[in-house]
Amino acid sequence: AVVSTQSGHYGRDTNYILRSNMVEQQAVSDHEIHIKYEDQEKINQFARYNSKLLEIKDDVASKNKQLQNLVDAEQDVEELELDEDSFPFQLGEVFVEMSADQTKEMIAKYKKKIEDDVVVLKEKAGEHEANMKELKSELYSKFGSAINLEYD
């Protein structure tokens, strides 16, 4: 998509022309749509929300993997509890020897923190999705099928 101005400068009241080639069922047609500055700002805001949403989804996936690792570690501690007196527990870059009970407490503490982080991230994702849905509704009502605002 190419965005250019009619008057050659970017002022607040300047109309923009968006030229896009849309291919449907092997038929190509050019569309010229006039986009006001405010509409372009809404499109940009949608893109920013989409970008943030993708980052949040990646963060949630990473947190879920960390949570699964902690669940696995917890199971390992329970299985080895009778055979071992102490367990190495990594804090930052250092391993600390801890009893089975201390290790379970630390694992529970980290699990709780990660679960809380996931809840916060999911709330943010919900807010972004709601904002995106609102912007999408406004822009589709104005531009119809001439604009594509699909997101994952």
Backbone as a chain_set.jsonl record, in Angstrom:
{"seq": "AVVSTQSGHYGRDTNYILRSNMVEQQAVSDHEIHIKYEDQEKINQFARYNSKLLEIKDDVASKNKQLQNLVDAEQDVEELELDEDSFPFQLGEVFVEMSADQTKEMIAKYKKKIEDDVVVLKEKAGEHEANMKELKSELYSKFGSAINLEYD", "coords": {"N": [[0.846, -1.173, 0.0], [0.522, 2.207, -0.771], [0.934, 5.38, 0.536], [0.105, 8.669, -0.018], [0.126, 12.278, -0.215], [-2.288, 14.684, -1.26], [-1.734, 17.376, -1.404], [0.949, 17.537, -0.937], [2.046, 17.994, 1.553], [1.985, 17.058, 5.042], [-0.576, 17.715, 6.756], [-2.95, 18.276, 9.397], [-5.585, 18.277, 8.413], [-5.316, 17.173, 5.979], [-6.163, 15.085, 3.275], [-5.56, 11.67, 2.694], [-4.451, 9.382, 0.206], [-5.011, 6.097, -0.352], [-3.709, 3.583, -2.093], [-4.423, 0.485, -3.171], [-3.932, -2.8, -4.283], [-6.247, -5.205, -4.804], [-6.763, -8.584, -4.826], [-9.082, -10.779, -5.931], [-10.342, -13.869, -6.547], [-8.716, -14.171, -8.838], [-9.115, -11.796, -10.183], [-8.088, -8.565, -10.798], [-8.221, -5.376, -9.406], [-7.954, -1.819, -9.134], [-8.208, 0.293, -6.336], [-9.085, 3.462, -5.17], [-9.032, 5.156, -2.256], [-10.05, 7.658, -0.118], [-8.437, 8.703, 2.712], [-8.705, 10.117, 5.801], [-6.687, 11.989, 8.108], [-7.33, 11.304, 10.777], [-8.492, 8.795, 10.416], [-6.306, 7.364, 9.462], [-4.736, 7.449, 11.725], [-6.274, 5.813, 13.388], [-5.99, 3.39, 12.056], [-3.247, 3.018, 12.368], [-3.164, 2.834, 15.155], [-4.58, 0.465, 15.537], [-2.736, -1.299, 14.385], [-0.617, -1.016, 16.201], [-1.812, -2.021, 18.563], [-2.215, -4.642, 17.684], [0.423, -5.515, 17.338], [1.356, -5.341, 19.998], [-0.362, -7.207, 21.134], [0.49, -9.586, 19.927], [3.049, -9.764, 21.057], [2.339, -10.079, 23.737], [1.027, -12.542, 23.612], [3.196, -14.178, 22.951], [4.692, -13.838, 25.303], [2.946, -15.008, 27.162], [2.978, -17.657, 26.252], [5.659, -18.268, 26.766], [5.699, -17.981, 29.569], [3.923, -20.029, 30.243], [5.439, -22.213, 29.474], [7.553, -21.997, 31.304], [6.09, -22.438, 33.613], [5.266, -25.08, 33.217], [7.759, -26.322, 33.327], [8.357, -25.904, 36.022], [6.325, -27.424, 37.212], [7.118, -29.952, 36.346], [9.599, -30.085, 37.683], [8.721, -30.043, 40.302], [7.388, -32.496, 40.45], [9.573, -34.186, 40.082], [11.043, -33.66, 42.422], [9.283, -34.671, 44.333], [9.304, -37.386, 43.622], [11.965, -38.062, 44.108], [12.321, -37.471, 46.737], [12.539, -39.274, 48.928], [14.969, -40.5, 48.461], [16.946, -38.545, 48.374], [18.729, -36.118, 50.322], [19.073, -33.413, 50.001], [18.436, -30.866, 47.522], [19.585, -29.377, 44.505], [18.9, -26.038, 43.817], [18.21, -23.579, 41.502], [18.951, -20.229, 41.77], [18.836, -17.398, 40.172], [21.933, -17.184, 38.816], [23.146, -19.021, 40.374], [23.416, -22.114, 42.064], [21.699, -23.46, 44.812], [21.795, -25.51, 47.635], [19.031, -27.185, 48.926], [16.566, -28.411, 51.246], [14.035, -30.933, 50.686], [11.505, -29.94, 51.43], [11.993, -27.165, 51.514], [12.659, -26.761, 48.844], [10.253, -27.451, 47.585], [8.65, -25.38, 48.579], [9.886, -23.135, 47.413], [9.481, -23.697, 44.712], [6.683, -23.616, 44.643], [6.301, -20.93, 45.273], [7.486, -19.64, 43.025], [5.828, -20.693, 41.022], [3.357, -19.529, 41.726], [3.934, -16.808, 41.303], [4.424, -16.784, 38.529], [1.935, -17.698, 37.58], [0.344, -15.546, 38.425], [1.481, -13.539, 36.84], [0.719, -14.456, 34.312], [-2.053, -14.166, 34.458], [-2.261, -11.353, 34.591], [-1.131, -10.69, 32.103], [-2.994, -11.882, 30.374], [-5.227, -10.338, 30.96], [-4.384, -7.864, 29.954], [-4.171, -8.59, 27.27], [-6.848, -9.078, 26.699], [-7.879, -6.48, 26.967], [-6.537, -5.199, 24.859], [-7.573, -6.666, 22.699], [-10.273, -5.955, 22.867], [-10.124, -3.196, 22.343], [-9.082, -3.335, 19.756], [-11.179, -4.611, 18.454], [-13.167, -2.656, 18.592], [-11.961, -0.56, 17.087], [-11.706, -1.906, 14.668], [-14.391, -2.33, 13.996], [-15.263, 0.336, 13.644], [-13.613, 1.143, 11.488], [-14.174, -0.758, 9.454], [-16.866, -0.164, 9.082], [-16.67, 2.259, 7.874], [-14.908, 1.913, 5.663], [-15.464, -0.536, 4.555], [-14.997, -3.447, 2.578], [-12.642, -2.603, 1.528], [-10.552, -2.427, 3.189], [-8.306, -4.329, 5.168], [-8.212, -5.76, 8.181], [-7.481, -8.023, 9.617], [-6.424, -10.152, 12.255], [-4.363, -12.358, 14.221]], "CA": [[0.0, 0.0, 0.0], [1.276, 3.449, -0.866], [0.193, 6.507, 1.066], [0.664, 9.937, -0.481], [-0.775, 13.39, 0.051], [-2.704, 15.412, -2.446], [-1.152, 18.712, -1.436], [2.382, 17.456, -0.804], [2.476, 18.138, 2.94], [1.202, 16.272, 5.972], [-1.282, 18.547, 7.723], [-3.988, 17.562, 10.136], [-6.799, 18.15, 7.606], [-4.96, 16.655, 4.659], [-6.7, 13.779, 2.921], [-4.569, 10.745, 2.168], [-4.958, 8.435, -0.781], [-4.461, 4.772, -0.182], [-3.861, 2.796, -3.312], [-4.133, -0.917, -2.886], [-4.378, -3.781, -5.265], [-6.936, -6.301, -4.143], [-6.922, -9.712, -5.731], [-10.139, -11.694, -5.544], [-10.65, -14.855, -7.571], [-7.855, -13.876, -9.976], [-9.504, -10.545, -10.838], [-7.337, -7.497, -10.171], [-8.798, -4.06, -9.62], [-7.348, -0.786, -8.306], [-9.153, 1.082, -5.559], [-8.592, 4.676, -4.547], [-9.869, 5.481, -1.125], [-9.547, 8.825, 0.586], [-8.316, 8.442, 4.139], [-8.385, 11.302, 6.58], [-5.633, 11.824, 9.104], [-7.891, 10.614, 11.93], [-8.66, 7.391, 10.044], [-4.973, 6.767, 9.409], [-4.331, 7.275, 13.122], [-6.984, 4.632, 13.891], [-5.341, 2.227, 11.434], [-1.961, 2.866, 13.045], [-3.438, 2.371, 16.518], [-4.919, -0.955, 15.401], [-1.481, -2.017, 14.146], [0.127, -1.029, 17.466], [-2.48, -2.99, 19.437], [-1.951, -5.971, 17.143], [1.816, -5.82, 17.66], [1.425, -5.589, 21.442], [-1.082, -8.446, 21.393], [1.367, -10.695, 19.54], [4.09, -9.835, 22.09], [1.728, -10.639, 24.944], [0.8, -13.975, 23.376], [4.504, -14.823, 23.075], [5.031, -13.831, 26.72], [2.1, -16.015, 27.823], [3.507, -18.971, 25.875], [6.904, -18.433, 27.509], [5.347, -18.184, 30.986], [3.335, -21.364, 30.352], [6.549, -23.173, 29.397], [8.218, -21.926, 32.603], [5.191, -23.074, 34.575], [5.351, -26.525, 32.994], [9.063, -26.749, 33.852], [8.244, -25.944, 37.481], [5.496, -28.589, 37.546], [7.988, -31.12, 36.167], [10.584, -30.081, 38.771], [7.994, -30.401, 41.52], [7.177, -33.943, 40.393], [10.877, -34.819, 40.288], [11.373, -33.545, 43.843], [8.434, -35.618, 45.058], [9.754, -38.744, 43.335], [13.29, -38.282, 44.671], [12.346, -36.983, 48.117], [12.976, -40.312, 49.862], [16.347, -40.904, 48.164], [17.877, -37.422, 48.47], [18.626, -35.251, 51.499], [18.969, -32.025, 49.542], [18.278, -30.694, 46.076], [20.125, -28.107, 44.001], [17.85, -25.141, 43.312], [18.882, -22.455, 40.849], [18.502, -18.875, 42.054], [19.649, -16.57, 39.279], [22.991, -17.972, 38.179], [23.762, -19.821, 41.422], [22.645, -23.242, 42.583], [21.698, -23.517, 46.268], [21.299, -26.783, 48.145], [17.863, -27.001, 49.786], [15.844, -29.627, 51.596], [12.869, -31.182, 49.827], [10.434, -29.01, 51.808], [12.378, -25.82, 51.055], [12.576, -26.763, 47.379], [8.828, -27.402, 47.239], [8.176, -24.026, 48.878], [10.406, -22.219, 46.389], [8.777, -23.998, 43.462], [5.31, -23.095, 44.798], [6.415, -19.464, 45.212], [7.705, -19.258, 41.631], [4.612, -21.023, 40.273], [2.354, -18.511, 42.035], [4.329, -15.568, 40.621], [4.211, -16.957, 37.088], [0.486, -17.748, 37.364], [-0.135, -14.161, 38.549], [1.935, -12.828, 35.634], [-0.116, -14.904, 33.193], [-3.367, -13.532, 34.623], [-2.099, -9.941, 34.205], [-0.925, -10.643, 30.649], [-4.257, -12.206, 29.711], [-6.089, -9.162, 31.103], [-3.904, -6.881, 28.968], [-4.543, -9.095, 25.944], [-8.288, -8.84, 26.563], [-8.065, -5.044, 26.737], [-6.097, -4.9, 23.491], [-8.534, -7.26, 21.772], [-11.494, -5.127, 22.894], [-9.812, -1.961, 21.611], [-8.947, -3.676, 18.343], [-12.518, -4.913, 17.939], [-13.83, -1.366, 18.423], [-11.355, 0.116, 15.935], [-12.045, -2.691, 13.481], [-15.786, -2.034, 13.693], [-15.333, 1.695, 13.103], [-12.948, 1.239, 10.186], [-14.93, -1.534, 8.474], [-18.112, 0.533, 8.761], [-16.338, 3.386, 7.006], [-14.212, 1.532, 4.431], [-15.975, -1.802, 4.024], [-14.04, -4.489, 2.197], [-11.432, -1.993, 0.968], [-9.51, -2.468, 4.207], [-8.164, -5.649, 5.77], [-7.7, -5.625, 9.534], [-7.517, -9.323, 10.268], [-5.319, -10.435, 13.145], [-4.37, -13.724, 14.743]], "C": [[0.887, 1.231, 0.0], [0.404, 4.572, -0.347], [0.872, 7.771, 0.58], [-0.336, 11.04, -0.188], [-1.123, 14.068, -1.26], [-1.98, 16.747, -2.539], [0.354, 18.702, -1.224], [2.891, 17.687, 0.611], [1.519, 17.377, 3.846], [0.588, 17.184, 7.017], [-2.387, 17.759, 8.364], [-5.235, 17.331, 9.29], [-6.526, 17.587, 6.22], [-5.598, 15.294, 4.449], [-5.592, 12.94, 2.324], [-5.236, 9.839, 1.144], [-4.247, 7.122, -0.55], [-4.745, 4.006, -1.463], [-3.486, 1.363, -2.977], [-4.659, -1.774, -4.019], [-4.997, -4.935, -4.508], [-7.185, -7.39, -5.169], [-8.01, -10.613, -5.174], [-10.468, -12.566, -6.743], [-9.997, -14.497, -8.891], [-8.306, -12.65, -10.759], [-8.806, -9.422, -10.085], [-8.024, -6.179, -10.479], [-8.111, -3.077, -8.686], [-8.449, -0.005, -7.615], [-8.445, 2.317, -5.046], [-9.563, 5.055, -3.458], [-9.244, 6.669, -0.428], [-9.577, 8.541, 2.085], [-7.917, 9.731, 4.834], [-7.309, 10.96, 7.602], [-6.132, 11.012, 10.306], [-8.072, 9.122, 11.65], [-7.311, 6.672, 9.994], [-4.446, 6.532, 10.823], [-5.01, 6.046, 13.734], [-6.363, 3.355, 13.325], [-4.007, 1.961, 12.123], [-2.142, 2.344, 14.467], [-3.786, 0.886, 16.512], [-3.647, -1.776, 15.229], [-0.644, -2.095, 15.427], [-0.494, -2.025, 18.447], [-2.186, -4.417, 18.987], [-0.529, -6.412, 17.491], [1.968, -6.152, 19.142], [0.748, -6.913, 21.795], [-0.215, -9.658, 21.047], [2.497, -10.866, 20.556], [3.538, -10.474, 23.357], [1.493, -12.138, 24.776], [2.108, -14.754, 23.465], [4.925, -14.918, 24.539], [4.228, -14.884, 27.484], [2.608, -17.422, 27.505], [4.801, -19.266, 26.639], [6.636, -18.713, 28.982], [4.744, -19.58, 31.186], [4.412, -22.443, 30.292], [7.316, -23.186, 30.727], [7.393, -22.637, 33.669], [5.249, -24.598, 34.441], [6.68, -27.067, 33.514], [9.028, -26.846, 35.377], [7.392, -27.127, 37.942], [6.325, -29.865, 37.422], [9.008, -31.226, 37.3], [9.934, -30.508, 40.082], [7.757, -31.911, 41.586], [8.482, -34.697, 40.642], [11.274, -34.785, 41.76], [10.554, -34.546, 44.644], [8.896, -37.054, 44.843], [11.078, -39.057, 44.023], [13.401, -37.936, 46.147], [12.879, -38.029, 49.104], [14.449, -40.677, 49.678], [17.365, -39.796, 48.421], [17.635, -36.61, 49.736], [18.436, -33.793, 51.095], [18.922, -31.996, 48.023], [18.935, -29.384, 45.653], [18.973, -27.281, 43.397], [18.541, -23.912, 42.744], [18.189, -21.144, 41.209], [19.382, -17.938, 41.246], [20.656, -17.445, 38.56], [23.652, -18.946, 39.144], [22.825, -20.96, 41.82], [22.817, -23.284, 44.099], [21.135, -24.879, 46.677], [20.164, -26.516, 49.121], [17.267, -28.356, 50.123], [14.649, -29.78, 50.66], [11.749, -30.202, 50.134], [10.731, -27.586, 51.342], [12.25, -25.715, 49.537], [11.126, -26.681, 46.926], [8.249, -26.011, 47.488], [8.632, -23.028, 47.813], [9.692, -22.44, 45.057], [7.356, -23.425, 43.521], [5.307, -21.572, 44.687], [6.581, -18.993, 43.769], [6.485, -19.56, 40.763], [3.544, -19.964, 40.479], [2.665, -17.207, 41.309], [4.061, -15.665, 39.119], [2.721, -17.004, 36.768], [-0.122, -16.347, 37.451], [0.251, -13.336, 37.325], [1.068, -13.18, 34.427], [-1.5, -14.258, 33.266], [-3.304, -12.073, 34.173], [-1.942, -9.819, 32.691], [-2.222, -10.928, 29.896], [-5.257, -11.053, 29.828], [-5.689, -8.083, 30.093], [-4.305, -7.303, 27.56], [-6.023, -8.854, 25.69], [-8.597, -7.375, 26.287], [-7.683, -4.682, 25.307], [-7.084, -5.452, 22.469], [-9.823, -6.449, 21.715], [-11.276, -3.827, 22.125], [-9.706, -2.221, 20.117], [-10.315, -3.94, 17.714], [-13.283, -3.615, 17.677], [-13.291, -0.613, 17.201], [-11.729, -0.588, 14.63], [-13.472, -2.394, 13.036], [-15.932, -0.649, 13.051], [-14.771, 1.765, 11.689], [-13.672, 0.431, 9.112], [-16.247, -0.849, 8.116], [-17.848, 1.691, 7.802], [-15.78, 2.938, 5.654], [-14.671, 0.21, 3.836], [-14.866, -2.791, 3.714], [-12.751, -3.92, 1.61], [-10.277, -2.008, 1.966], [-9.497, -3.852, 4.828], [-7.488, -5.488, 7.123], [-7.759, -6.948, 10.278], [-6.274, -9.493, 11.113], [-5.468, -11.838, 13.665], [-4.955, -13.772, 16.12]], "O": [[1.896, 1.275, 0.704], [-0.751, 4.699, -0.753], [2.081, 7.932, 0.747], [-1.511, 10.77, 0.06], [-0.364, 14.032, -2.229], [-1.65, 17.199, -3.635], [0.988, 19.753, -1.32], [4.096, 17.579, 0.838], [0.385, 17.088, 3.465], [1.189, 17.403, 8.069], [-2.721, 16.669, 7.902], [-5.884, 16.294, 9.429], [-7.426, 17.537, 5.381], [-5.577, 14.447, 5.342], [-4.779, 13.434, 1.543], [-6.435, 9.57, 1.216], [-3.017, 7.057, -0.555], [-5.898, 3.816, -1.85], [-2.366, 1.078, -2.552], [-5.696, -1.492, -4.618], [-4.349, -5.565, -3.673], [-7.744, -7.147, -6.239], [-7.877, -11.15, -4.074], [-10.824, -12.071, -7.812], [-10.642, -14.516, -9.939], [-7.903, -12.487, -11.911], [-8.919, -9.335, -8.863], [-8.366, -5.885, -11.625], [-7.725, -3.44, -7.575], [-9.477, 0.318, -8.209], [-7.326, 2.23, -4.541], [-10.754, 5.25, -3.698], [-8.039, 6.685, -0.175], [-10.614, 8.186, 2.645], [-6.912, 10.354, 4.49], [-7.063, 9.794, 7.909], [-5.425, 10.13, 10.793], [-7.839, 8.286, 12.524], [-7.188, 5.526, 10.426], [-3.784, 5.527, 11.082], [-4.39, 5.32, 14.512], [-6.229, 2.358, 14.034], [-3.677, 0.814, 12.425], [-1.365, 1.508, 14.93], [-3.338, 0.137, 17.38], [-3.494, -2.827, 15.852], [-0.032, -3.126, 15.705], [0.225, -2.789, 19.091], [-1.938, -5.295, 19.813], [-0.31, -7.555, 17.893], [2.629, -7.126, 19.501], [1.229, -7.652, 22.653], [-0.192, -10.64, 21.788], [2.864, -11.994, 20.883], [4.194, -11.312, 23.975], [1.736, -12.913, 25.701], [2.133, -15.865, 23.994], [5.451, -15.943, 24.973], [4.767, -15.571, 28.352], [2.662, -18.279, 28.387], [5.01, -20.387, 27.103], [7.272, -19.583, 29.577], [5.025, -20.238, 32.188], [4.314, -23.464, 30.973], [7.685, -24.251, 31.221], [7.932, -23.346, 34.518], [5.277, -25.314, 35.442], [6.721, -28.158, 34.084], [9.605, -27.767, 35.956], [7.703, -27.761, 38.95], [6.251, -30.749, 38.275], [9.258, -32.315, 37.818], [10.526, -31.244, 40.871], [7.905, -32.527, 42.642], [8.495, -35.719, 41.328], [11.786, -35.772, 42.287], [11.084, -35.201, 45.542], [8.882, -37.855, 45.778], [11.295, -40.183, 44.471], [14.468, -38.092, 46.742], [13.608, -37.676, 50.031], [15.105, -41.113, 50.624], [18.537, -40.087, 48.663], [16.497, -36.433, 50.169], [17.73, -33.037, 51.763], [19.304, -32.947, 47.341], [18.848, -28.388, 46.371], [18.192, -27.772, 42.582], [19.355, -23.278, 43.415], [16.992, -20.977, 40.977], [20.54, -17.709, 41.595], [20.289, -18.334, 37.792], [24.613, -19.624, 38.779], [21.609, -20.788, 41.9], [23.93, -23.161, 44.611], [20.129, -25.337, 46.135], [20.312, -25.712, 50.041], [17.438, -29.326, 49.384], [14.303, -28.852, 49.928], [11.109, -29.684, 49.219], [9.85, -26.887, 50.843], [11.788, -24.702, 49.013], [10.799, -25.939, 45.999], [7.446, -25.521, 46.694], [7.855, -22.183, 47.369], [9.343, -21.485, 44.363], [6.887, -22.82, 42.557], [4.409, -20.994, 44.075], [5.904, -18.061, 43.334], [6.144, -18.781, 39.873], [2.894, -19.542, 39.523], [1.765, -16.57, 40.762], [3.532, -14.731, 38.516], [2.286, -16.409, 35.782], [-0.993, -15.994, 36.657], [-0.542, -12.536, 36.829], [0.725, -12.314, 33.622], [-2.051, -13.85, 32.243], [-4.19, -11.606, 33.456], [-2.549, -8.947, 32.069], [-2.511, -10.282, 28.889], [-6.041, -10.813, 28.91], [-6.545, -7.468, 29.456], [-4.729, -6.476, 26.753], [-6.41, -8.467, 24.587], [-9.468, -7.059, 25.476], [-8.404, -3.953, 24.626], [-7.398, -4.783, 21.484], [-10.402, -6.273, 20.643], [-12.135, -3.404, 21.351], [-10.18, -1.425, 19.307], [-10.573, -3.539, 16.579], [-13.967, -3.488, 16.661], [-14.057, -0.097, 16.388], [-12.028, 0.056, 13.624], [-13.735, -2.226, 11.845], [-16.629, -0.484, 12.05], [-15.373, 2.368, 10.8], [-13.776, 0.884, 7.972], [-16.699, -0.938, 6.975], [-18.717, 2.055, 7.01], [-16.128, 3.506, 4.619], [-14.293, -0.122, 2.713], [-13.921, -2.952, 4.486], [-11.86, -4.681, 1.232], [-9.153, -1.641, 1.625], [-10.545, -4.477, 4.995], [-6.317, -5.117, 7.194], [-8.064, -6.969, 11.471], [-5.193, -9.037, 10.739], [-6.536, -12.445, 13.575], [-5.04, -14.845, 16.718]]}, "num_chains": 1, "name": "protein.A"}
